[in-house]
Amino acid sequence: MGYYTSLIYAAAIIGSIVTTRLLAIFSIRFVQFAALLATGLGFQLFCQVGTGPLALATAIAGIMLMGLAYGVIVPSSSLALAECYSKRMQPLVVSVRQTGVPVGTALVALIAPVVAQHYGWQHMAVVVWVLVAVTAILAMRGLRDFGVKANLPPGRQHVLSGLRISLVEPATRRLALVSGAYGINQAALTTYLVSSLVWLHGMSVGQSAGYLAIATMAGAAARIVFGMTTARFGRADLHLGLLGVLSGFAWILLLWPFPSFMRLIAGSVLLGISAMGWNGILLAEIGLAAPNGKTAEAVATGTSFAYLGVLIAPLIYVQLDHAMDSKRAALAGLAVLAVAAGFALLRPSHRAA
C-alpha cells in the first residue's frame, strides 16, 4: 500500500503543476467537476486490483487518476475562493477547506470497516460514488458563477511556467520550501506515529491508533482555529513559525523513553496541532503573497512541494534508519526539518516582510 500512496502523491504533484494550464483552457467549474468525476472513476478502477498484470495496471491507472484529481482540486478552488472572499478572510476559508482531508479520513475510518466486513472492501466504490454525487450537488450553487474560462495566460505557455514564476518570487519560494518541510513532518505523523509507538514503547496497534486518532482530530480543529486567529490578527508567519517549533517539542514528548499516559496524550494533541494545523494558513498566505493574477500558480507550487514532502518522507526515513540504526533518530531527523523551517520563519526579517 505504501507504493500506492506514493503513486497518488506523485500524480498529485503532476496535477498541481498542470492546473493553471487546464484553467487557461477550461472554466473553474468544469475543472472542479472533472476532478470529482476522476476521483470516482479512479477508485472504481482501483477496485479491480488483483494479482494479474492487467488488474494491477488497471489499479495503478485508478491510483494515478485519483492523484491527478487530488492535485487539481486545491489550486483551482483557491482561485475561486480568492474571487469570493476578501484577503482578510482567506486564511479562514482556506483552512475550512483544508479540513476536508482529516474529516474524510475520519469518515472512511468509520464506514470502511463496516462495508468491508459485510460486503467486501470493493463495495466502498458505491460509497465513493454517493459522496461524489452529493459533493457535486452541494457544489453546484457555489460554482454557478465560475462557468466561464478564468482570465489566465493562454494554454500554449510552458506547463512549468507557473512553477517557475512562483519560485522566482522570494515570498512564495520561501513558503513553498516551508510547505515541503512541513509536508515531511505531517507524513511522519500519519505514516509512522502508530508503528513508532509500537516499536519504541511496546504498545498494541489498537492503542497506538487511538493516539493517531487524537492527533488527527486535534489537527482538524487546529486548522479552523488558526484560520480564525490568522484572519482576525494576521501574523501568518508567526503562526507558521511557532507551529514548526512546537512540532519538535511534541515529538520529544512522544519519543521520550518511559512513556506516561498524560505525556502521550499531550504529545499527540500537540503533534496533531503542529504537524497538521499549518496547511490552511500556509496555502492562504502563499496565495496572498503571489504576484497579481498568479494565485493558482502560487498555490499549485505550495501544494506540489507539500506533496513532494509526503512522497520523499519515507525515503528519508529509511535512509536515516539504516544509517543510524535507530527509528527514534530517524523520526527526529524528519522532524528537525520542520523545526528548522519554523525557526527560519520566526527570524525578524521574515516576520517583518
LODO-849246 format. One record per residue (C-alpha): residue number from 1; x, y, z. Coordinates in nm, 2 decimals, padded with zeros to 4 digits. Layout:
BEGIN
{k NUM	c1 X	c2 Y	c3 Z};
...
END
This chain:
BEGIN
{k 1	c1 00.00	c2 00.00	c3 00.00};
{k 2	c1 00.30	c2 00.23	c3 00.05};
{k 3	c1 00.37	c2 00.22	c3 -00.32};
{k 4	c1 00.01	c2 00.31	c3 -00.40};
{k 5	c1 00.03	c2 00.61	c3 -00.16};
{k 6	c1 00.35	c2 00.72	c3 -00.33};
{k 7	c1 00.18	c2 00.70	c3 -00.67};
{k 8	c1 -00.11	c2 00.91	c3 -00.55};
{k 9	c1 00.12	c2 01.19	c3 -00.44};
{k 10	c1 00.34	c2 01.17	c3 -00.74};
{k 11	c1 00.03	c2 01.21	c3 -00.96};
{k 12	c1 -00.09	c2 01.49	c3 -00.73};
{k 13	c1 00.23	c2 01.68	c3 -00.80};
{k 14	c1 00.17	c2 01.65	c3 -01.17};
{k 15	c1 -00.20	c2 01.75	c3 -01.12};
{k 16	c1 -00.10	c2 02.06	c3 -00.93};
{k 17	c1 00.16	c2 02.17	c3 -01.19};
{k 18	c1 -00.08	c2 02.13	c3 -01.49};
{k 19	c1 -00.38	c2 02.30	c3 -01.31};
{k 20	c1 -00.30	c2 02.65	c3 -01.44};
{k 21	c1 -00.28	c2 02.52	c3 -01.79};
{k 22	c1 -00.62	c2 02.35	c3 -01.75};
{k 23	c1 -00.77	c2 02.67	c3 -01.62};
{k 24	c1 -00.64	c2 02.86	c3 -01.92};
{k 25	c1 -00.85	c2 02.62	c3 -02.14};
{k 26	c1 -01.15	c2 02.53	c3 -01.92};
{k 27	c1 -01.36	c2 02.70	c3 -01.65};
{k 28	c1 -01.31	c2 02.65	c3 -01.28};
{k 29	c1 -01.65	c2 02.48	c3 -01.26};
{k 30	c1 -01.55	c2 02.23	c3 -01.54};
{k 31	c1 -01.22	c2 02.16	c3 -01.38};
{k 32	c1 -01.37	c2 02.10	c3 -01.04};
{k 33	c1 -01.65	c2 01.87	c3 -01.16};
{k 34	c1 -01.40	c2 01.68	c3 -01.39};
{k 35	c1 -01.17	c2 01.63	c3 -01.08};
{k 36	c1 -01.47	c2 01.49	c3 -00.89};
{k 37	c1 -01.56	c2 01.26	c3 -01.17};
{k 38	c1 -01.20	c2 01.14	c3 -01.20};
{k 39	c1 -01.19	c2 01.06	c3 -00.83};
{k 40	c1 -01.49	c2 00.83	c3 -00.85};
{k 41	c1 -01.37	c2 00.67	c3 -01.17};
{k 42	c1 -01.02	c2 00.63	c3 -01.03};
{k 43	c1 -01.15	c2 00.45	c3 -00.72};
{k 44	c1 -01.37	c2 00.23	c3 -00.94};
{k 45	c1 -01.06	c2 00.13	c3 -01.14};
{k 46	c1 -00.86	c2 00.07	c3 -00.82};
{k 47	c1 -01.12	c2 -00.17	c3 -00.70};
{k 48	c1 -01.01	c2 -00.40	c3 -00.99};
{k 49	c1 -00.68	c2 -00.46	c3 -00.82};
{k 50	c1 -00.56	c2 -00.82	c3 -00.83};
{k 51	c1 -00.26	c2 -01.04	c3 -00.89};
{k 52	c1 -00.27	c2 -01.04	c3 -01.27};
{k 53	c1 -00.08	c2 -00.78	c3 -01.48};
{k 54	c1 -00.40	c2 -00.64	c3 -01.63};
{k 55	c1 -00.57	c2 -00.60	c3 -01.29};
{k 56	c1 -00.25	c2 -00.44	c3 -01.15};
{k 57	c1 -00.22	c2 -00.20	c3 -01.44};
{k 58	c1 -00.59	c2 -00.10	c3 -01.40};
{k 59	c1 -00.55	c2 -00.04	c3 -01.03};
{k 60	c1 -00.24	c2 00.18	c3 -01.10};
{k 61	c1 -00.43	c2 00.38	c3 -01.36};
{k 62	c1 -00.70	c2 00.43	c3 -01.10};
{k 63	c1 -00.45	c2 00.55	c3 -00.84};
{k 64	c1 -00.29	c2 00.79	c3 -01.09};
{k 65	c1 -00.63	c2 00.93	c3 -01.18};
{k 66	c1 -00.73	c2 00.99	c3 -00.82};
{k 67	c1 -00.39	c2 01.16	c3 -00.76};
{k 68	c1 -00.43	c2 01.39	c3 -01.06};
{k 69	c1 -00.77	c2 01.49	c3 -00.94};
{k 70	c1 -00.64	c2 01.55	c3 -00.59};
{k 71	c1 -00.37	c2 01.77	c3 -00.72};
{k 72	c1 -00.60	c2 01.97	c3 -00.94};
{k 73	c1 -00.87	c2 02.04	c3 -00.68};
{k 74	c1 -00.67	c2 02.26	c3 -00.44};
{k 75	c1 -00.52	c2 02.53	c3 -00.68};
{k 76	c1 -00.84	c2 02.56	c3 -00.88};
{k 77	c1 -01.06	c2 02.60	c3 -00.57};
{k 78	c1 -00.81	c2 02.85	c3 -00.43};
{k 79	c1 -00.87	c2 03.07	c3 -00.74};
{k 80	c1 -01.25	c2 03.06	c3 -00.68};
{k 81	c1 -01.21	c2 03.14	c3 -00.31};
{k 82	c1 -00.98	c2 03.43	c3 -00.39};
{k 83	c1 -01.25	c2 03.58	c3 -00.60};
{k 84	c1 -01.53	c2 03.52	c3 -00.35};
{k 85	c1 -01.37	c2 03.63	c3 -00.02};
{k 86	c1 -01.16	c2 03.92	c3 00.09};
{k 87	c1 -00.79	c2 03.89	c3 00.17};
{k 88	c1 -00.86	c2 03.91	c3 00.54};
{k 89	c1 -01.09	c2 03.61	c3 00.52};
{k 90	c1 -00.86	c2 03.39	c3 00.31};
{k 91	c1 -00.69	c2 03.22	c3 00.60};
{k 92	c1 -01.02	c2 03.11	c3 00.75};
{k 93	c1 -01.19	c2 02.99	c3 00.43};
{k 94	c1 -00.89	c2 02.81	c3 00.30};
{k 95	c1 -00.84	c2 02.65	c3 00.65};
{k 96	c1 -01.20	c2 02.53	c3 00.65};
{k 97	c1 -01.15	c2 02.38	c3 00.30};
{k 98	c1 -00.83	c2 02.20	c3 00.42};
{k 99	c1 -01.03	c2 02.02	c3 00.69};
{k 100	c1 -01.17	c2 01.80	c3 00.42};
{k 101	c1 -00.89	c2 01.55	c3 00.42};
{k 102	c1 -00.89	c2 01.48	c3 00.80};
{k 103	c1 -01.27	c2 01.48	c3 00.81};
{k 104	c1 -01.28	c2 01.25	c3 00.51};
{k 105	c1 -01.02	c2 01.02	c3 00.67};
{k 106	c1 -01.24	c2 01.00	c3 00.98};
{k 107	c1 -01.54	c2 00.92	c3 00.77};
{k 108	c1 -01.36	c2 00.64	c3 00.59};
{k 109	c1 -01.24	c2 00.50	c3 00.93};
{k 110	c1 -01.60	c2 00.48	c3 01.04};
{k 111	c1 -01.75	c2 00.35	c3 00.71};
{k 112	c1 -01.49	c2 00.13	c3 00.55};
{k 113	c1 -01.46	c2 -00.14	c3 00.82};
{k 114	c1 -01.84	c2 -00.19	c3 00.82};
{k 115	c1 -01.86	c2 -00.21	c3 00.44};
{k 116	c1 -01.56	c2 -00.44	c3 00.42};
{k 117	c1 -01.69	c2 -00.67	c3 00.68};
{k 118	c1 -02.04	c2 -00.71	c3 00.54};
{k 119	c1 -01.99	c2 -00.67	c3 00.16};
{k 120	c1 -01.62	c2 -00.66	c3 00.08};
{k 121	c1 -01.40	c2 -00.36	c3 00.06};
{k 122	c1 -01.46	c2 -00.32	c3 -00.32};
{k 123	c1 -01.81	c2 -00.21	c3 -00.24};
{k 124	c1 -01.66	c2 00.11	c3 -00.10};
{k 125	c1 -01.69	c2 00.22	c3 -00.46};
{k 126	c1 -02.06	c2 00.26	c3 -00.41};
{k 127	c1 -01.99	c2 00.49	c3 -00.11};
{k 128	c1 -01.74	c2 00.69	c3 -00.31};
{k 129	c1 -01.98	c2 00.74	c3 -00.59};
{k 130	c1 -02.25	c2 00.86	c3 -00.35};
{k 131	c1 -02.01	c2 01.10	c3 -00.19};
{k 132	c1 -01.91	c2 01.23	c3 -00.54};
{k 133	c1 -02.27	c2 01.28	c3 -00.63};
{k 134	c1 -02.36	c2 01.46	c3 -00.30};
{k 135	c1 -02.05	c2 01.68	c3 -00.33};
{k 136	c1 -02.14	c2 01.77	c3 -00.69};
{k 137	c1 -02.49	c2 01.87	c3 -00.59};
{k 138	c1 -02.37	c2 02.08	c3 -00.30};
{k 139	c1 -02.11	c2 02.25	c3 -00.51};
{k 140	c1 -02.34	c2 02.35	c3 -00.80};
{k 141	c1 -02.47	c2 02.66	c3 -00.63};
{k 142	c1 -02.12	c2 02.78	c3 -00.52};
{k 143	c1 -01.97	c2 02.72	c3 -00.86};
{k 144	c1 -02.25	c2 02.86	c3 -01.07};
{k 145	c1 -02.06	c2 03.19	c3 -01.13};
{k 146	c1 -01.75	c2 03.01	c3 -01.24};
{k 147	c1 -01.88	c2 02.86	c3 -01.56};
{k 148	c1 -01.66	c2 03.08	c3 -01.79};
{k 149	c1 -01.29	c2 03.04	c3 -01.85};
{k 150	c1 -01.07	c2 03.20	c3 -01.59};
{k 151	c1 -00.87	c2 03.50	c3 -01.70};
{k 152	c1 -00.53	c2 03.32	c3 -01.71};
{k 153	c1 -00.25	c2 03.32	c3 -01.96};
{k 154	c1 -00.31	c2 03.11	c3 -02.28};
{k 155	c1 -00.27	c2 02.74	c3 -02.26};
{k 156	c1 00.02	c2 02.74	c3 -02.50};
{k 157	c1 00.26	c2 02.86	c3 -02.23};
{k 158	c1 00.50	c2 02.61	c3 -02.09};
{k 159	c1 00.35	c2 02.38	c3 -01.84};
{k 160	c1 00.62	c2 02.47	c3 -01.58};
{k 161	c1 00.59	c2 02.84	c3 -01.63};
{k 162	c1 00.36	c2 02.89	c3 -01.33};
{k 163	c1 00.60	c2 02.69	c3 -01.11};
{k 164	c1 00.90	c2 02.90	c3 -01.23};
{k 165	c1 00.72	c2 03.23	c3 -01.17};
{k 166	c1 00.63	c2 03.13	c3 -00.81};
{k 167	c1 00.98	c2 03.02	c3 -00.73};
{k 168	c1 01.13	c2 03.34	c3 -00.86};
{k 169	c1 00.93	c2 03.54	c3 -00.61};
{k 170	c1 01.11	c2 03.53	c3 -00.27};
{k 171	c1 00.80	c2 03.52	c3 -00.06};
{k 172	c1 00.63	c2 03.24	c3 -00.25};
{k 173	c1 00.95	c2 03.05	c3 -00.28};
{k 174	c1 01.01	c2 03.06	c3 00.09};
{k 175	c1 00.66	c2 02.94	c3 00.17};
{k 176	c1 00.68	c2 02.66	c3 -00.09};
{k 177	c1 01.00	c2 02.53	c3 00.08};
{k 178	c1 00.84	c2 02.55	c3 00.42};
{k 179	c1 00.54	c2 02.36	c3 00.28};
{k 180	c1 00.78	c2 02.08	c3 00.17};
{k 181	c1 00.94	c2 02.06	c3 00.52};
{k 182	c1 00.60	c2 02.07	c3 00.69};
{k 183	c1 00.47	c2 01.81	c3 00.45};
{k 184	c1 00.75	c2 01.58	c3 00.56};
{k 185	c1 00.66	c2 01.63	c3 00.92};
{k 186	c1 00.29	c2 01.56	c3 00.85};
{k 187	c1 00.39	c2 01.24	c3 00.67};
{k 188	c1 00.60	c2 01.14	c3 00.97};
{k 189	c1 00.29	c2 01.18	c3 01.19};
{k 190	c1 00.04	c2 01.00	c3 00.96};
{k 191	c1 00.28	c2 00.72	c3 00.85};
{k 192	c1 00.50	c2 00.65	c3 01.14};
{k 193	c1 00.32	c2 00.75	c3 01.47};
{k 194	c1 00.14	c2 00.42	c3 01.51};
{k 195	c1 00.44	c2 00.20	c3 01.42};
{k 196	c1 00.67	c2 00.41	c3 01.63};
{k 197	c1 00.46	c2 00.38	c3 01.95};
{k 198	c1 00.45	c2 00.00	c3 01.89};
{k 199	c1 00.83	c2 -00.03	c3 01.82};
{k 200	c1 00.96	c2 00.21	c3 02.08};
{k 201	c1 00.71	c2 00.17	c3 02.37};
{k 202	c1 00.57	c2 -00.18	c3 02.32};
{k 203	c1 00.21	c2 -00.06	c3 02.28};
{k 204	c1 -00.06	c2 -00.25	c3 02.09};
{k 205	c1 -00.16	c2 -00.14	c3 01.74};
{k 206	c1 -00.51	c2 -00.05	c3 01.87};
{k 207	c1 -00.37	c2 00.17	c3 02.15};
{k 208	c1 -00.13	c2 00.34	c3 01.90};
{k 209	c1 -00.41	c2 00.40	c3 01.65};
{k 210	c1 -00.60	c2 00.57	c3 01.93};
{k 211	c1 -00.32	c2 00.83	c3 01.97};
{k 212	c1 -00.32	c2 00.88	c3 01.60};
{k 213	c1 -00.69	c2 00.95	c3 01.61};
{k 214	c1 -00.64	c2 01.20	c3 01.88};
{k 215	c1 -00.37	c2 01.38	c3 01.68};
{k 216	c1 -00.59	c2 01.38	c3 01.36};
{k 217	c1 -00.88	c2 01.53	c3 01.54};
{k 218	c1 -00.66	c2 01.79	c3 01.71};
{k 219	c1 -00.51	c2 01.88	c3 01.37};
{k 220	c1 -00.85	c2 01.92	c3 01.20};
{k 221	c1 -00.97	c2 02.15	c3 01.48};
{k 222	c1 -00.64	c2 02.34	c3 01.47};
{k 223	c1 -00.68	c2 02.42	c3 01.10};
{k 224	c1 -01.01	c2 02.60	c3 01.17};
{k 225	c1 -00.88	c2 02.77	c3 01.49};
{k 226	c1 -00.56	c2 02.90	c3 01.33};
{k 227	c1 -00.76	c2 03.01	c3 01.02};
{k 228	c1 -00.98	c2 03.22	c3 01.25};
{k 229	c1 -00.69	c2 03.37	c3 01.45};
{k 230	c1 -00.49	c2 03.45	c3 01.14};
{k 231	c1 -00.80	c2 03.61	c3 00.98};
{k 232	c1 -00.85	c2 03.81	c3 01.29};
{k 233	c1 -00.50	c2 03.91	c3 01.39};
{k 234	c1 -00.28	c2 03.84	c3 01.08};
{k 235	c1 00.08	c2 03.74	c3 01.15};
{k 236	c1 00.07	c2 03.42	c3 00.94};
{k 237	c1 00.45	c2 03.38	c3 00.95};
{k 238	c1 00.44	c2 03.40	c3 01.33};
{k 239	c1 00.17	c2 03.13	c3 01.34};
{k 240	c1 00.36	c2 02.90	c3 01.10};
{k 241	c1 00.69	c2 02.95	c3 01.27};
{k 242	c1 00.56	c2 02.87	c3 01.61};
{k 243	c1 00.39	c2 02.55	c3 01.47};
{k 244	c1 00.72	c2 02.43	c3 01.33};
{k 245	c1 00.90	c2 02.48	c3 01.66};
{k 246	c1 00.61	c2 02.33	c3 01.86};
{k 247	c1 00.63	c2 02.01	c3 01.65};
{k 248	c1 00.98	c2 01.94	c3 01.78};
{k 249	c1 00.86	c2 01.97	c3 02.14};
{k 250	c1 00.56	c2 01.73	c3 02.05};
{k 251	c1 00.80	c2 01.47	c3 01.91};
{k 252	c1 01.01	c2 01.48	c3 02.22};
{k 253	c1 00.71	c2 01.41	c3 02.44};
{k 254	c1 00.61	c2 01.11	c3 02.22};
{k 255	c1 00.96	c2 00.96	c3 02.16};
{k 256	c1 01.09	c2 01.01	c3 02.51};
{k 257	c1 01.17	c2 00.67	c3 02.69};
{k 258	c1 00.94	c2 00.55	c3 02.97};
{k 259	c1 00.62	c2 00.69	c3 02.83};
{k 260	c1 00.33	c2 00.81	c3 03.05};
{k 261	c1 -00.03	c2 00.82	c3 02.95};
{k 262	c1 -00.06	c2 01.20	c3 03.01};
{k 263	c1 00.26	c2 01.27	c3 02.82};
{k 264	c1 00.15	c2 01.06	c3 02.52};
{k 265	c1 -00.19	c2 01.24	c3 02.52};
{k 266	c1 -00.02	c2 01.58	c3 02.53};
{k 267	c1 00.23	c2 01.48	c3 02.27};
{k 268	c1 -00.04	c2 01.35	c3 02.03};
{k 269	c1 -00.25	c2 01.67	c3 02.07};
{k 270	c1 00.04	c2 01.90	c3 02.02};
{k 271	c1 00.18	c2 01.70	c3 01.72};
{k 272	c1 -00.17	c2 01.70	c3 01.56};
{k 273	c1 -00.19	c2 02.07	c3 01.61};
{k 274	c1 00.16	c2 02.15	c3 01.48};
{k 275	c1 00.20	c2 01.88	c3 01.21};
{k 276	c1 -00.14	c2 01.93	c3 01.06};
{k 277	c1 -00.26	c2 02.28	c3 01.16};
{k 278	c1 -00.03	c2 02.47	c3 00.93};
{k 279	c1 -00.19	c2 02.36	c3 00.60};
{k 280	c1 -00.47	c2 02.61	c3 00.55};
{k 281	c1 -00.30	c2 02.92	c3 00.66};
{k 282	c1 00.02	c2 02.84	c3 00.46};
{k 283	c1 -00.18	c2 02.79	c3 00.14};
{k 284	c1 -00.38	c2 03.11	c3 00.21};
{k 285	c1 -00.06	c2 03.30	c3 00.27};
{k 286	c1 00.11	c2 03.18	c3 -00.04};
{k 287	c1 -00.19	c2 03.27	c3 -00.24};
{k 288	c1 -00.19	c2 03.62	c3 -00.09};
{k 289	c1 00.19	c2 03.66	c3 -00.15};
{k 290	c1 00.16	c2 03.57	c3 -00.51};
{k 291	c1 00.21	c2 03.83	c3 -00.79};
{k 292	c1 -00.12	c2 03.98	c3 -00.91};
{k 293	c1 -00.32	c2 03.72	c3 -01.11};
{k 294	c1 -00.09	c2 03.43	c3 -01.01};
{k 295	c1 -00.29	c2 03.29	c3 -00.72};
{k 296	c1 -00.35	c2 02.95	c3 -00.88};
{k 297	c1 00.02	c2 02.92	c3 -00.98};
{k 298	c1 00.14	c2 03.00	c3 -00.63};
{k 299	c1 -00.10	c2 02.76	c3 -00.46};
{k 300	c1 -00.01	c2 02.49	c3 -00.71};
{k 301	c1 00.36	c2 02.54	c3 -00.62};
{k 302	c1 00.29	c2 02.52	c3 -00.25};
{k 303	c1 00.08	c2 02.20	c3 -00.28};
{k 304	c1 00.34	c2 02.05	c3 -00.51};
{k 305	c1 00.61	c2 02.10	c3 -00.25};
{k 306	c1 00.39	c2 01.96	c3 00.02};
{k 307	c1 00.31	c2 01.65	c3 -00.18};
{k 308	c1 00.67	c2 01.61	c3 -00.26};
{k 309	c1 00.75	c2 01.62	c3 00.11};
{k 310	c1 00.49	c2 01.35	c3 00.17};
{k 311	c1 00.64	c2 01.15	c3 -00.12};
{k 312	c1 01.00	c2 01.16	c3 -00.01};
{k 313	c1 00.95	c2 01.13	c3 00.37};
{k 314	c1 00.95	c2 00.75	c3 00.37};
{k 315	c1 01.27	c2 00.75	c3 00.16};
{k 316	c1 01.44	c2 00.99	c3 00.40};
{k 317	c1 01.32	c2 00.78	c3 00.70};
{k 318	c1 01.45	c2 00.46	c3 00.56};
{k 319	c1 01.79	c2 00.60	c3 00.48};
{k 320	c1 01.82	c2 00.76	c3 00.83};
{k 321	c1 01.71	c2 00.44	c3 01.00};
{k 322	c1 01.97	c2 00.24	c3 00.81};
{k 323	c1 02.25	c2 00.49	c3 00.87};
{k 324	c1 02.19	c2 00.54	c3 01.24};
{k 325	c1 02.02	c2 00.21	c3 01.32};
{k 326	c1 01.76	c2 00.40	c3 01.53};
{k 327	c1 01.40	c2 00.45	c3 01.45};
{k 328	c1 01.38	c2 00.72	c3 01.71};
{k 329	c1 01.67	c2 00.91	c3 01.55};
{k 330	c1 01.52	c2 00.86	c3 01.20};
{k 331	c1 01.19	c2 01.03	c3 01.32};
{k 332	c1 01.39	c2 01.30	c3 01.48};
{k 333	c1 01.56	c2 01.36	c3 01.15};
{k 334	c1 01.23	c2 01.41	c3 00.98};
{k 335	c1 01.10	c2 01.64	c3 01.25};
{k 336	c1 01.42	c2 01.86	c3 01.26};
{k 337	c1 01.34	c2 01.99	c3 00.91};
{k 338	c1 01.01	c2 02.14	c3 01.03};
{k 339	c1 01.17	c2 02.28	c3 01.34};
{k 340	c1 01.44	c2 02.45	c3 01.13};
{k 341	c1 01.18	c2 02.59	c3 00.89};
{k 342	c1 00.98	c2 02.72	c3 01.19};
{k 343	c1 01.28	c2 02.90	c3 01.34};
{k 344	c1 01.35	c2 03.05	c3 00.99};
{k 345	c1 01.00	c2 03.19	c3 00.98};
{k 346	c1 01.05	c2 03.34	c3 01.32};
{k 347	c1 01.35	c2 03.54	c3 01.22};
{k 348	c1 01.27	c2 03.91	c3 01.24};
{k 349	c1 01.35	c2 03.98	c3 00.88};
{k 350	c1 01.08	c2 03.73	c3 00.77};
{k 351	c1 00.82	c2 03.84	c3 01.02};
{k 352	c1 00.86	c2 04.19	c3 00.91};
{k 353	c1 00.81	c2 04.10	c3 00.54};
END
